Amino acid sequence: MASKVKTINIFCAKCQKETEHTGQVDLNGEFVFTCLICEGFFKVPAGYKAEDIKAHFEDHKKANEGQVSVAESEATLDELLS
């Protein structure tokens, strides 16, 4: 049974800011959150309750905030190869 696509604002590791994400449940029952800007995604295990997922969002942000973004790496590579 396919679930309806919904959105939520959460931290995107690739964009390095809070962005709107779609939220879906895949065929394995895992929660999949996909950024509407960069299309990057991450999964949350099946069986998590809403409070667990909110805590996972916070852990995700703490683990990824301040990391070098893909865009920065691509710009550095372009500069290096030019």
All heavy atoms as a GROMACS GRO file, in nm:
protein
  634
    1MET      N    1   0.084  -0.118   0.000
    1MET     CA    2   0.000   0.000   0.000
    1MET      C    3   0.089   0.124   0.000
    1MET      O    4   0.174   0.141   0.087
    1MET     CB    5  -0.091  -0.003   0.123
    1MET     CG    6  -0.173   0.121   0.142
    1MET     SD    7  -0.263   0.110   0.297
    1MET     CE    8  -0.414   0.179   0.244
    2ALA      N    9   0.074   0.208  -0.096
    2ALA     CA   10   0.155   0.329  -0.108
    2ALA      C   11   0.104   0.435  -0.011
    2ALA      O   12  -0.017   0.451   0.008
    2ALA     CB   13   0.151   0.383  -0.250
    3SER      N   14   0.198   0.505   0.051
    3SER     CA   15   0.157   0.611   0.143
    3SER      C   16   0.157   0.745   0.070
    3SER      O   17   0.223   0.762  -0.032
    3SER     CB   18   0.250   0.616   0.263
    3SER     OG   19   0.381   0.646   0.222
    4LYS      N   20   0.082   0.841   0.123
    4LYS     CA   21   0.077   0.974   0.064
    4LYS      C   22   0.207   1.047   0.094
    4LYS      O   23   0.265   1.032   0.200
    4LYS     CB   24  -0.040   1.053   0.121
    4LYS     CG   25  -0.174   0.997   0.080
    4LYS     CD   26  -0.286   1.083   0.134
    4LYS     CE   27  -0.419   1.027   0.090
    4LYS     NZ   28  -0.530   1.108   0.139
    5VAL      N   29   0.252   1.130   0.000
    5VAL     CA   30   0.373   1.208   0.017
    5VAL      C   31   0.340   1.330   0.102
    5VAL      O   32   0.246   1.404   0.073
    5VAL     CB   33   0.432   1.251  -0.119
    5VAL    CG1   34   0.553   1.340  -0.099
    5VAL    CG2   35   0.468   1.128  -0.202
    6LYS      N   36   0.417   1.350   0.209
    6LYS     CA   37   0.400   1.464   0.297
    6LYS      C   38   0.535   1.534   0.309
    6LYS      O   39   0.637   1.478   0.273
    6LYS     CB   40   0.350   1.419   0.434
    6LYS     CG   41   0.216   1.349   0.424
    6LYS     CD   42   0.160   1.315   0.557
    6LYS     CE   43   0.031   1.241   0.537
    6LYS     NZ   44  -0.073   1.285   0.624
    7THR      N   45   0.536   1.657   0.359
    7THR     CA   46   0.662   1.729   0.372
    7THR      C   47   0.685   1.774   0.517
    7THR      O   48   0.590   1.791   0.594
    7THR     CB   49   0.668   1.852   0.280
    7THR    OG1   50   0.564   1.941   0.314
    7THR    CG2   51   0.658   1.811   0.133
    8ILE      N   52   0.813   1.794   0.548
    8ILE     CA   53   0.855   1.840   0.680
    8ILE      C   54   0.986   1.916   0.662
    8ILE      O   55   1.067   1.882   0.575
    8ILE     CB   56   0.872   1.722   0.777
    8ILE    CG1   57   0.903   1.770   0.919
    8ILE    CG2   58   0.977   1.623   0.726
    8ILE    CD1   59   0.897   1.659   1.023
    9ASN      N   60   1.008   2.019   0.742
    9ASN     CA   61   1.135   2.092   0.738
    9ASN      C   62   1.232   2.027   0.835
    9ASN      O   63   1.206   2.022   0.956
    9ASN     CB   64   1.114   2.240   0.776
    9ASN     CG   65   1.048   2.317   0.666
    9ASN    OD1   66   1.066   2.289   0.548
    9ASN    ND2   67   0.969   2.415   0.703
   10ILE      N   68   1.343   1.977   0.780
   10ILE     CA   69   1.449   1.916   0.860
   10ILE      C   70   1.584   1.954   0.801
   10ILE      O   71   1.593   2.002   0.688
   10ILE     CB   72   1.435   1.762   0.870
   10ILE    CG1   73   1.421   1.697   0.733
   10ILE    CG2   74   1.319   1.725   0.958
   10ILE    CD1   75   1.410   1.547   0.736
   11PHE      N   76   1.690   1.930   0.876
   11PHE     CA   77   1.825   1.965   0.833
   11PHE      C   78   1.868   1.873   0.719
   11PHE      O   79   1.855   1.751   0.727
   11PHE     CB   80   1.924   1.952   0.949
   11PHE     CG   81   2.063   1.993   0.913
   11PHE    CD1   82   2.097   2.128   0.910
   11PHE    CD2   83   2.159   1.900   0.881
   11PHE    CE1   84   2.224   2.168   0.876
   11PHE    CE2   85   2.287   1.939   0.847
   11PHE     CZ   86   2.319   2.073   0.844
   12CYS      N   87   1.921   1.933   0.612
   12CYS     CA   88   1.975   1.858   0.499
   12CYS      C   89   2.126   1.864   0.506
   12CYS      O   90   2.186   1.973   0.503
   12CYS     CB   91   1.926   1.917   0.368
   12CYS     SG   92   1.998   1.836   0.223
   13ALA      N   93   2.190   1.749   0.516
   13ALA     CA   94   2.336   1.743   0.525
   13ALA      C   95   2.402   1.797   0.399
   13ALA      O   96   2.506   1.862   0.406
   13ALA     CB   97   2.381   1.600   0.551
   14LYS      N   98   2.343   1.771   0.285
   14LYS     CA   99   2.402   1.815   0.158
   14LYS      C  100   2.388   1.965   0.139
   14LYS      O  101   2.481   2.033   0.098
   14LYS     CB  102   2.334   1.740   0.043
   14LYS     CG  103   2.403   1.751  -0.090
   14LYS     CD  104   2.340   1.656  -0.191
   14LYS     CE  105   2.407   1.664  -0.325
   14LYS     NZ  106   2.343   1.577  -0.424
   15CYS      N  107   2.270   2.021   0.171
   15CYS     CA  108   2.247   2.165   0.156
   15CYS      C  109   2.304   2.245   0.274
   15CYS      O  110   2.321   2.366   0.264
   15CYS     CB  111   2.097   2.193   0.146
   15CYS     SG  112   2.019   2.129  -0.004
   16GLN      N  113   2.329   2.178   0.386
   16GLN     CA  114   2.380   2.240   0.508
   16GLN      C  115   2.285   2.345   0.565
   16GLN      O  116   2.328   2.449   0.614
   16GLN     CB  117   2.520   2.298   0.486
   16GLN     CG  118   2.628   2.194   0.478
   16GLN     CD  119   2.647   2.122   0.612
   16GLN    OE1  120   2.680   2.183   0.712
   16GLN    NE2  121   2.624   1.991   0.613
   17LYS      N  122   2.156   2.317   0.558
   17LYS     CA  123   2.055   2.404   0.618
   17LYS      C  124   1.924   2.326   0.627
   17LYS      O  125   1.911   2.218   0.570
   17LYS     CB  126   2.035   2.530   0.534
   17LYS     CG  127   1.985   2.506   0.393
   17LYS     CD  128   1.972   2.635   0.315
   17LYS     CE  129   1.925   2.607   0.172
   17LYS     NZ  130   1.914   2.731   0.095
   18GLU      N  131   1.829   2.383   0.701
   18GLU     CA  132   1.698   2.321   0.709
   18GLU      C  133   1.625   2.343   0.577
   18GLU      O  134   1.620   2.455   0.526
   18GLU     CB  135   1.618   2.378   0.824
   18GLU     CG  136   1.676   2.336   0.957
   18GLU     CD  137   1.571   2.307   1.063
   18GLU    OE1  138   1.451   2.321   1.036
   18GLU    OE2  139   1.614   2.271   1.173
   19THR      N  140   1.573   2.236   0.521
   19THR     CA  141   1.501   2.242   0.394
   19THR      C  142   1.376   2.156   0.404
   19THR      O  143   1.362   2.073   0.494
   19THR     CB  144   1.587   2.192   0.277
   19THR    OG1  145   1.622   2.055   0.301
   19THR    CG2  146   1.712   2.276   0.259
   20GLU      N  147   1.288   2.174   0.309
   20GLU     CA  148   1.166   2.094   0.304
   20GLU      C  149   1.199   1.956   0.246
   20GLU      O  150   1.268   1.944   0.145
   20GLU     CB  151   1.062   2.165   0.217
   20GLU     CG  152   0.926   2.106   0.227
   20GLU     CD  153   0.820   2.188   0.155
   20GLU    OE1  154   0.855   2.278   0.076
   20GLU    OE2  155   0.702   2.160   0.178
   21HIS      N  156   1.152   1.854   0.314
   21HIS     CA  157   1.173   1.715   0.272
   21HIS      C  158   1.038   1.646   0.255
   21HIS      O  159   0.945   1.674   0.329
   21HIS     CB  160   1.250   1.637   0.379
   21HIS     CG  161   1.395   1.667   0.387
   21HIS    ND1  162   1.444   1.790   0.424
   21HIS    CD2  163   1.502   1.588   0.365
   21HIS    CE1  164   1.576   1.785   0.425
   21HIS    NE2  165   1.614   1.664   0.389
   22THR      N  166   1.032   1.555   0.160
   22THR     CA  167   0.916   1.468   0.153
   22THR      C  168   0.938   1.356   0.253
   22THR      O  169   1.052   1.321   0.285
   22THR     CB  170   0.897   1.407   0.013
   22THR    OG1  171   1.012   1.332  -0.021
   22THR    CG2  172   0.869   1.513  -0.091
   23GLY      N  173   0.831   1.301   0.302
   23GLY     CA  174   0.839   1.186   0.391
   23GLY      C  175   0.755   1.074   0.337
   23GLY      O  176   0.637   1.094   0.307
   24GLN      N  177   0.818   0.961   0.319
   24GLN     CA  178   0.747   0.845   0.266
   24GLN      C  179   0.789   0.721   0.345
   24GLN      O  180   0.893   0.720   0.410
   24GLN     CB  181   0.781   0.823   0.120
   24GLN     CG  182   0.736   0.935   0.029
   24GLN     CD  183   0.775   0.907  -0.115
   24GLN    OE1  184   0.891   0.883  -0.145
   24GLN    NE2  185   0.677   0.912  -0.204
   25VAL      N  186   0.708   0.619   0.335
   25VAL     CA  187   0.741   0.489   0.391
   25VAL      C  188   0.768   0.397   0.273
   25VAL      O  189   0.687   0.386   0.181
   25VAL     CB  190   0.626   0.434   0.477
   25VAL    CG1  191   0.658   0.293   0.525
   25VAL    CG2  192   0.600   0.527   0.595
   26ASP      N  193   0.889   0.334   0.273
   26ASP     CA  194   0.922   0.246   0.161
   26ASP      C  195   0.863   0.106   0.182
   26ASP      O  196   0.792   0.080   0.280
   26ASP     CB  197   1.074   0.242   0.137
   26ASP     CG  198   1.154   0.172   0.246
   26ASP    OD1  199   1.094   0.106   0.335
   26ASP    OD2  200   1.278   0.182   0.243
   27LEU      N  201   0.891   0.017   0.089
   27LEU     CA  202   0.834  -0.118   0.094
   27LEU      C  203   0.880  -0.199   0.214
   27LEU      O  204   0.817  -0.299   0.250
   27LEU     CB  205   0.866  -0.193  -0.036
   27LEU     CG  206   0.803  -0.133  -0.162
   27LEU    CD1  207   0.852  -0.209  -0.286
   27LEU    CD2  208   0.652  -0.136  -0.154
   28ASN      N  209   0.992  -0.158   0.277
   28ASN     CA  210   1.043  -0.227   0.396
   28ASN      C  211   0.990  -0.165   0.525
   28ASN      O  212   1.030  -0.204   0.633
   28ASN     CB  213   1.196  -0.224   0.397
   28ASN     CG  214   1.254  -0.299   0.280
   28ASN    OD1  215   1.206  -0.405   0.243
   28ASN    ND2  216   1.358  -0.243   0.221
   29GLY      N  217   0.904  -0.064   0.511
   29GLY     CA  218   0.851   0.003   0.629
   29GLY      C  219   0.942   0.110   0.685
   29GLY      O  220   0.912   0.168   0.789
   30GLU      N  221   1.054   0.136   0.616
   30GLU     CA  222   1.146   0.240   0.662
   30GLU      C  223   1.094   0.376   0.619
   30GLU      O  224   1.029   0.390   0.516
   30GLU     CB  225   1.286   0.218   0.602
   30GLU     CG  226   1.351   0.091   0.650
   30GLU     CD  227   1.483   0.066   0.581
   30GLU    OE1  228   1.487   0.068   0.457
   30GLU    OE2  229   1.581   0.044   0.652
   31PHE      N  230   1.124   0.478   0.700
   31PHE     CA  231   1.087   0.615   0.668
   31PHE      C  232   1.197   0.674   0.580
   31PHE      O  233   1.315   0.666   0.615
   31PHE     CB  234   1.074   0.697   0.796
   31PHE     CG  235   0.971   0.641   0.891
   31PHE    CD1  236   1.008   0.553   0.992
   31PHE    CD2  237   0.837   0.675   0.879
   31PHE    CE1  238   0.914   0.501   1.080
   31PHE    CE2  239   0.742   0.623   0.965
   31PHE     CZ  240   0.781   0.535   1.066
   32VAL      N  241   1.160   0.732   0.468
   32VAL     CA  242   1.255   0.792   0.376
   32VAL      C  243   1.223   0.940   0.364
   32VAL      O  244   1.111   0.978   0.328
   32VAL     CB  245   1.251   0.726   0.236
   32VAL    CG1  246   1.353   0.789   0.143
   32VAL    CG2  247   1.270   0.576   0.247
   33PHE      N  248   1.323   1.025   0.394
   33PHE     CA  249   1.307   1.170   0.387
   33PHE      C  250   1.397   1.223   0.276
   33PHE      O  251   1.518   1.203   0.280
   33PHE     CB  252   1.340   1.234   0.521
   33PHE     CG  253   1.247   1.187   0.630
   33PHE    CD1  254   1.279   1.079   0.710
   33PHE    CD2  255   1.124   1.248   0.647
   33PHE    CE1  256   1.193   1.033   0.807
   33PHE    CE2  257   1.036   1.203   0.744
   33PHE     CZ  258   1.070   1.096   0.826
   34THR      N  259   1.337   1.289   0.176
   34THR     CA  260   1.409   1.336   0.058
   34THR      C  261   1.399   1.488   0.048
   34THR      O  262   1.289   1.544   0.051
   34THR     CB  263   1.351   1.272  -0.070
   34THR    OG1  264   1.354   1.129  -0.056
   34THR    CG2  265   1.431   1.313  -0.193
   35CYS      N  266   1.515   1.553   0.034
   35CYS     CA  267   1.521   1.699   0.023
   35CYS      C  268   1.463   1.743  -0.111
   35CYS      O  269   1.499   1.689  -0.216
   35CYS     CB  270   1.666   1.745   0.036
   35CYS     SG  271   1.689   1.923   0.014
   36LEU      N  272   1.377   1.844  -0.106
   36LEU     CA  273   1.316   1.895  -0.230
   36LEU      C  274   1.413   1.983  -0.309
   36LEU      O  275   1.390   2.009  -0.427
   36LEU     CB  276   1.188   1.973  -0.199
   36LEU     CG  277   1.073   1.889  -0.144
   36LEU    CD1  278   0.954   1.978  -0.113
   36LEU    CD2  279   1.034   1.780  -0.242
   37ILE      N  280   1.522   2.027  -0.247
   37ILE     CA  281   1.619   2.111  -0.317
   37ILE      C  282   1.724   2.026  -0.389
   37ILE      O  283   1.744   2.039  -0.508
   37ILE     CB  284   1.686   2.210  -0.220
   37ILE    CG1  285   1.583   2.309  -0.167
   37ILE    CG2  286   1.802   2.284  -0.288
   37ILE    CD1  287   1.634   2.401  -0.059
   38CYS      N  288   1.791   1.939  -0.316
   38CYS     CA  289   1.904   1.864  -0.374
   38CYS      C  290   1.872   1.718  -0.404
   38CYS      O  291   1.953   1.648  -0.463
   38CYS     CB  292   2.025   1.873  -0.282
   38CYS     SG  293   2.008   1.774  -0.130
   39GLU      N  294   1.758   1.672  -0.359
   39GLU     CA  295   1.713   1.533  -0.376
   39GLU      C  296   1.796   1.433  -0.296
   39GLU      O  297   1.786   1.313  -0.316
   39GLU     CB  298   1.706   1.494  -0.523
   39GLU     CG  299   1.605   1.576  -0.600
   39GLU     CD  300   1.592   1.536  -0.745
   39GLU    OE1  301   1.666   1.448  -0.793
   39GLU    OE2  302   1.504   1.594  -0.812
   40GLY      N  303   1.879   1.483  -0.203
   40GLY     CA  304   1.948   1.393  -0.111
   40GLY      C  305   1.846   1.332  -0.016
   40GLY      O  306   1.741   1.390   0.010
   41PHE      N  307   1.876   1.213   0.035
   41PHE     CA  308   1.779   1.148   0.123
   41PHE      C  309   1.849   1.074   0.236
   41PHE      O  310   1.969   1.048   0.230
   41PHE     CB  311   1.690   1.051   0.044
   41PHE     CG  312   1.762   0.928  -0.002
   41PHE    CD1  313   1.762   0.813   0.074
   41PHE    CD2  314   1.830   0.928  -0.123
   41PHE    CE1  315   1.829   0.699   0.031
   41PHE    CE2  316   1.898   0.816  -0.167
   41PHE     CZ  317   1.897   0.700  -0.090
   42PHE      N  318   1.772   1.045   0.339
   42PHE     CA  319   1.820   0.956   0.443
   42PHE      C  320   1.701   0.876   0.496
   42PHE      O  321   1.586   0.913   0.477
   42PHE     CB  322   1.894   1.030   0.554
   42PHE     CG  323   1.810   1.119   0.641
   42PHE    CD1  324   1.764   1.073   0.764
   42PHE    CD2  325   1.780   1.248   0.602
   42PHE    CE1  326   1.687   1.155   0.845
   42PHE    CE2  327   1.704   1.331   0.682
   42PHE     CZ  328   1.657   1.284   0.804
   43LYS      N  329   1.733   0.764   0.558
   43LYS     CA  330   1.629   0.674   0.607
   43LYS      C  331   1.632   0.667   0.759
   43LYS      O  332   1.736   0.683   0.821
   43LYS     CB  333   1.649   0.532   0.552
   43LYS     CG  334   1.625   0.520   0.403
   43LYS     CD  335   1.637   0.375   0.360
   43LYS     CE  336   1.602   0.361   0.212
   43LYS     NZ  337   1.599   0.219   0.173
   44VAL      N  338   1.516   0.640   0.814
   44VAL     CA  339   1.499   0.613   0.956
   44VAL      C  340   1.440   0.472   0.964
   44VAL      O  341   1.346   0.439   0.890
   44VAL     CB  342   1.405   0.716   1.021
   44VAL    CG1  343   1.380   0.682   1.166
   44VAL    CG2  344   1.463   0.858   1.007
   45PRO      N  345   1.493   0.388   1.052
   45PRO     CA  346   1.446   0.250   1.058
   45PRO      C  347   1.296   0.235   1.084
   45PRO      O  348   1.236   0.318   1.153
   45PRO     CB  349   1.525   0.190   1.175
   45PRO     CG  350   1.647   0.275   1.184
   45PRO     CD  351   1.602   0.413   1.146
   46ALA      N  352   1.241   0.129   1.032
   46ALA     CA  353   1.101   0.095   1.059
   46ALA      C  354   1.084   0.071   1.209
   46ALA      O  355   1.177   0.031   1.278
   46ALA     CB  356   1.062  -0.032   0.981
   47GLY      N  357   0.966   0.100   1.256
   47GLY     CA  358   0.936   0.075   1.396
   47GLY      C  359   0.959   0.194   1.487
   47GLY      O  360   0.917   0.192   1.603
   48TYR      N  361   1.026   0.298   1.438
   48TYR     CA  362   1.046   0.418   1.519
   48TYR      C  363   0.912   0.488   1.538
   48TYR      O  364   0.830   0.494   1.448
   48TYR     CB  365   1.143   0.515   1.452
   48TYR     CG  366   1.289   0.490   1.478
   48TYR    CD1  367   1.340   0.362   1.489
   48TYR    CD2  368   1.377   0.597   1.486
   48TYR    CE1  369   1.476   0.341   1.510
   48TYR    CE2  370   1.512   0.576   1.508
   48TYR     CZ  371   1.562   0.448   1.519
   48TYR     OH  372   1.695   0.428   1.541
   49LYS      N  373   0.892   0.542   1.656
   49LYS     CA  374   0.774   0.624   1.686
   49LYS      C  375   0.808   0.770   1.656
   49LYS      O  376   0.924   0.805   1.636
   49LYS     CB  377   0.732   0.607   1.832
   49LYS     CG  378   0.704   0.462   1.870
   49LYS     CD  379   0.586   0.408   1.791
   49LYS     CE  380   0.555   0.264   1.831
   49LYS     NZ  381   0.488   0.190   1.729
   50ALA      N  382   0.707   0.857   1.656
   50ALA     CA  383   0.726   0.998   1.621
   50ALA      C  384   0.836   1.063   1.706
   50ALA      O  385   0.921   1.135   1.653
   50ALA     CB  386   0.595   1.075   1.633
   51GLU      N  387   0.835   1.039   1.836
   51GLU     CA  388   0.936   1.100   1.924
   51GLU      C  389   1.077   1.048   1.890
   51GLU      O  390   1.174   1.122   1.897
   51GLU     CB  391   0.903   1.075   2.071
   51GLU     CG  392   0.781   1.152   2.118
   51GLU     CD  393   0.793   1.303   2.096
   51GLU    OE1  394   0.898   1.362   2.128
   51GLU    OE2  395   0.695   1.362   2.045
   52ASP      N  396   1.088   0.920   1.855
   52ASP     CA  397   1.217   0.862   1.815
   52ASP      C  398   1.267   0.928   1.687
   52ASP      O  399   1.386   0.955   1.673
   52ASP     CB  400   1.205   0.711   1.790
   52ASP     CG  401   1.160   0.633   1.912
   52ASP    OD1  402   1.195   0.673   2.024
   52ASP    OD2  403   1.088   0.533   1.893
   53ILE      N  404   1.177   0.952   1.593
   53ILE     CA  405   1.216   1.014   1.466
   53ILE      C  406   1.261   1.158   1.489
   53ILE      O  407   1.362   1.201   1.434
   53ILE     CB  408   1.100   1.007   1.364
   53ILE    CG1  409   1.073   0.860   1.328
   53ILE    CG2  410   1.132   1.088   1.240
   53ILE    CD1  411   0.949   0.838   1.245
   54LYS      N  412   1.190   1.232   1.575
   54LYS     CA  413   1.232   1.368   1.607
   54LYS      C  414   1.371   1.370   1.669
   54LYS      O  415   1.454   1.454   1.635
   54LYS     CB  416   1.130   1.434   1.700
   54LYS     CG  417   0.999   1.465   1.632
   54LYS     CD  418   0.897   1.520   1.732
   54LYS     CE  419   0.761   1.537   1.669
   54LYS     NZ  420   0.661   1.583   1.768
   55ALA      N  421   1.399   1.276   1.757
   55ALA     CA  422   1.532   1.265   1.817
   55ALA      C  423   1.636   1.229   1.711
   55ALA      O  424   1.748   1.280   1.713
   55ALA     CB  425   1.532   1.160   1.929
   56HIS      N  426   1.598   1.143   1.617
   56HIS     CA  427   1.687   1.106   1.507
   56HIS      C  428   1.720   1.228   1.422
   56HIS      O  429   1.835   1.245   1.379
   56HIS     CB  430   1.623   0.997   1.422
   56HIS     CG  431   1.714   0.939   1.318
   56HIS    ND1  432   1.808   0.844   1.347
   56HIS    CD2  433   1.725   0.964   1.186
   56HIS    CE1  434   1.873   0.813   1.236
   56HIS    NE2  435   1.825   0.884   1.137
   57PHE      N  436   1.620   1.315   1.397
   57PHE     CA  437   1.645   1.438   1.322
   57PHE      C  438   1.750   1.524   1.392
   57PHE      O  439   1.839   1.579   1.328
   57PHE     CB  440   1.516   1.520   1.307
   57PHE     CG  441   1.412   1.462   1.216
   57PHE    CD1  442   1.281   1.505   1.226
   57PHE    CD2  443   1.441   1.366   1.120
   57PHE    CE1  444   1.182   1.455   1.143
   57PHE    CE2  445   1.344   1.315   1.037
   57PHE     CZ  446   1.214   1.360   1.049
   58GLU      N  447   1.739   1.537   1.523
   58GLU     CA  448   1.835   1.617   1.600
   58GLU      C  449   1.974   1.555   1.594
   58GLU      O  450   2.074   1.626   1.576
   58GLU     CB  451   1.789   1.633   1.744
   58GLU     CG  452   1.671   1.725   1.761
   58GLU     CD  453   1.698   1.866   1.709
   58GLU    OE1  454   1.807   1.921   1.738
   58GLU    OE2  455   1.612   1.919   1.638
   59ASP      N  456   1.983   1.423   1.609
   59ASP     CA  457   2.112   1.354   1.599
   59ASP      C  458   2.172   1.371   1.460
   59ASP      O  459   2.293   1.391   1.445
   59ASP     CB  460   2.096   1.205   1.630
   59ASP     CG  461   2.061   1.178   1.775
   59ASP    OD1  462   2.081   1.268   1.860
   59ASP    OD2  463   2.013   1.066   1.803
   60HIS      N  464   2.088   1.362   1.359
   60HIS     CA  465   2.131   1.379   1.219
   60HIS      C  466   2.191   1.520   1.199
   60HIS      O  467   2.297   1.534   1.139
   60HIS     CB  468   2.011   1.358   1.126
   60HIS     CG  469   2.034   1.394   0.984
   60HIS    ND1  470   2.106   1.314   0.897
   60HIS    CD2  471   1.994   1.502   0.912
   60HIS    CE1  472   2.109   1.372   0.778
   60HIS    NE2  473   2.042   1.486   0.785
   61LYS      N  474   2.123   1.620   1.253
   61LYS     CA  475   2.172   1.757   1.240
   61LYS      C  476   2.305   1.775   1.312
   61LYS      O  477   2.401   1.830   1.256
   61LYS     CB  478   2.069   1.857   1.294
   61LYS     CG  479   2.112   2.001   1.279
   61LYS     CD  480   2.003   2.097   1.325
   61LYS     CE  481   2.049   2.240   1.305
   61LYS     NZ  482   1.944   2.337   1.343
   62LYS      N  483   2.315   1.726   1.434
   62LYS     CA  484   2.440   1.737   1.512
   62LYS      C  485   2.555   1.667   1.442
   62LYS      O  486   2.668   1.717   1.442
   62LYS     CB  487   2.421   1.678   1.652
   62LYS     CG  488   2.335   1.764   1.742
   62LYS     CD  489   2.315   1.695   1.876
   62LYS     CE  490   2.213   1.769   1.960
   62LYS     NZ  491   2.181   1.696   2.084
   63ALA      N  492   2.529   1.553   1.382
   63ALA     CA  493   2.634   1.475   1.317
   63ALA      C  494   2.680   1.536   1.185
   63ALA      O  495   2.793   1.515   1.142
   63ALA     CB  496   2.586   1.333   1.292
   64ASN      N  497   2.591   1.613   1.120
   64ASN     CA  498   2.621   1.662   0.985
   64ASN      C  499   2.639   1.812   0.971
   64ASN      O  500   2.694   1.858   0.871
   64ASN     CB  501   2.511   1.616   0.889
   64ASN     CG  502   2.514   1.468   0.867
   64ASN    OD1  503   2.599   1.417   0.797
   64ASN    ND2  504   2.423   1.397   0.931
   65GLU      N  505   2.594   1.889   1.068
   65GLU     CA  506   2.604   2.034   1.059
   65GLU      C  507   2.751   2.077   1.060
   65GLU      O  508   2.830   2.029   1.141
   65GLU     CB  509   2.531   2.100   1.175
   65GLU     CG  510   2.513   2.248   1.160
   65GLU     CD  511   2.418   2.306   1.264
   65GLU    OE1  512   2.416   2.254   1.377
   65GLU    OE2  513   2.347   2.400   1.230
   66GLY      N  514   2.786   2.164   0.966
   66GLY     CA  515   2.923   2.213   0.958
   66GLY      C  516   3.014   2.130   0.870
   66GLY      O  517   3.129   2.164   0.848
   67GLN      N  518   2.963   2.021   0.816
   67GLN     CA  519   3.041   1.938   0.725
   67GLN      C  520   3.055   2.012   0.592
   67GLN      O  521   2.974   2.096   0.558
   67GLN     CB  522   2.973   1.803   0.702
   67GLN     CG  523   2.954   1.722   0.826
   67GLN     CD  524   3.086   1.675   0.887
   67GLN    OE1  525   3.179   1.641   0.816
   67GLN    NE2  526   3.093   1.676   1.018
   68VAL      N  527   3.157   1.980   0.519
   68VAL     CA  528   3.176   2.041   0.387
   68VAL      C  529   3.066   1.990   0.295
   68VAL      O  530   3.041   1.871   0.287
   68VAL     CB  531   3.316   2.005   0.331
   68VAL    CG1  532   3.332   2.058   0.190
   68VAL    CG2  533   3.424   2.058   0.421
   69SER      N  534   3.001   2.081   0.226
   69SER     CA  535   2.892   2.042   0.136
   69SER      C  536   2.947   1.989   0.004
   69SER      O  537   3.062   2.017  -0.033
   69SER     CB  538   2.799   2.161   0.109
   69SER     OG  539   2.864   2.256   0.028
   70VAL      N  540   2.866   1.916  -0.066
   70VAL     CA  541   2.904   1.864  -0.197
   70VAL      C  542   2.934   1.980  -0.291
   70VAL      O  543   3.030   1.975  -0.369
   70VAL     CB  544   2.792   1.773  -0.253
   70VAL    CG1  545   2.821   1.735  -0.397
   70VAL    CG2  546   2.777   1.650  -0.167
   71ALA      N  547   2.854   2.087  -0.285
   71ALA     CA  548   2.876   2.203  -0.372
   71ALA      C  549   3.014   2.264  -0.348
   71ALA      O  550   3.083   2.302  -0.443
   71ALA     CB  551   2.767   2.307  -0.350
   72GLU      N  552   3.056   2.272  -0.221
   72GLU     CA  553   3.188   2.327  -0.191
   72GLU      C  554   3.298   2.236  -0.247
   72GLU      O  555   3.397   2.285  -0.302
   72GLU     CB  556   3.206   2.342  -0.040
   72GLU     CG  557   3.123   2.453   0.019
   72GLU     CD  558   3.128   2.454   0.171
   72GLU    OE1  559   3.109   2.348   0.232
   72GLU    OE2  560   3.151   2.563   0.226
   73SER      N  561   3.280   2.107  -0.233
   73SER     CA  562   3.379   2.013  -0.287
   73SER      C  563   3.386   2.020  -0.438
   73SER      O  564   3.495   2.016  -0.497
   73SER     CB  565   3.347   1.870  -0.243
   73SER     OG  566   3.363   1.856  -0.104
   74GLU      N  567   3.270   2.033  -0.502
   74GLU     CA  568   3.268   2.043  -0.648
   74GLU      C  569   3.336   2.173  -0.694
   74GLU      O  570   3.410   2.173  -0.793
   74GLU     CB  571   3.125   2.037  -0.700
   74GLU     CG  572   3.066   1.898  -0.689
   74GLU     CD  573   2.918   1.891  -0.724
   74GLU    OE1  574   2.851   1.997  -0.729
   74GLU    OE2  575   2.868   1.779  -0.744
   75ALA      N  576   3.313   2.283  -0.623
   75ALA     CA  577   3.377   2.410  -0.657
   75ALA      C  578   3.528   2.399  -0.641
   75ALA      O  579   3.604   2.450  -0.725
   75ALA     CB  580   3.321   2.522  -0.571
   76THR      N  581   3.574   2.334  -0.536
   76THR     CA  582   3.717   2.315  -0.515
   76THR      C  583   3.777   2.231  -0.626
   76THR      O  584   3.884   2.261  -0.679
   76THR     CB  585   3.744   2.249  -0.378
   76THR    OG1  586   3.693   2.334  -0.276
   76THR    CG2  587   3.892   2.223  -0.355
   77LEU      N  588   3.708   2.125  -0.666
   77LEU     CA  589   3.755   2.039  -0.774
   77LEU      C  590   3.761   2.117  -0.906
   77LEU      O  591   3.859   2.106  -0.980
   77LEU     CB  592   3.667   1.916  -0.788
   77LEU     CG  593   3.711   1.814  -0.895
   77LEU    CD1  594   3.852   1.761  -0.864
   77LEU    CD2  595   3.611   1.701  -0.904
   78ASP      N  596   3.658   2.196  -0.934
   78ASP     CA  597   3.657   2.279  -1.056
   78ASP      C  598   3.775   2.373  -1.057
   78ASP      O  599   3.841   2.391  -1.161
   78ASP     CB  600   3.527   2.359  -1.066
   78ASP     CG  601   3.407   2.274  -1.104
   78ASP    OD1  602   3.428   2.157  -1.148
   78ASP    OD2  603   3.294   2.322  -1.088
   79GLU      N  604   3.804   2.435  -0.943
   79GLU     CA  605   3.918   2.527  -0.934
   79GLU      C  606   4.050   2.452  -0.956
   79GLU      O  607   4.137   2.499  -1.027
   79GLU     CB  608   3.919   2.593  -0.796
   79GLU     CG  609   4.031   2.694  -0.778
   79GLU     CD  610   4.030   2.757  -0.639
   79GLU    OE1  611   3.924   2.758  -0.574
   79GLU    OE2  612   4.137   2.802  -0.596
   80LEU      N  613   4.061   2.336  -0.897
   80LEU     CA  614   4.182   2.256  -0.910
   80LEU      C  615   4.205   2.210  -1.052
   80LEU      O  616   4.318   2.211  -1.101
   80LEU     CB  617   4.171   2.133  -0.818
   80LEU     CG  618   4.289   2.037  -0.816
   80LEU    CD1  619   4.413   2.105  -0.760
   80LEU    CD2  620   4.253   1.915  -0.734
   81LEU      N  621   4.100   2.175  -1.122
   81LEU     CA  622   4.113   2.121  -1.258
   81LEU      C  623   4.112   2.226  -1.367
   81LEU      O  624   4.128   2.193  -1.484
   81LEU     CB  625   4.000   2.019  -1.284
   81LEU     CG  626   4.000   1.897  -1.192
   81LEU    CD1  627   3.881   1.808  -1.223
   81LEU    CD2  628   4.131   1.819  -1.203
   82SER      N  629   4.095   2.353  -1.331
   82SER     CA  630   4.091   2.457  -1.435
   82SER      C  631   4.230   2.510  -1.466
   82SER      O  632   4.327   2.487  -1.404
   82SER     CB  633   4.000   2.570  -1.392
   82SER     OG  634   4.049   2.634  -1.276
   0.00000   0.00000   0.00000
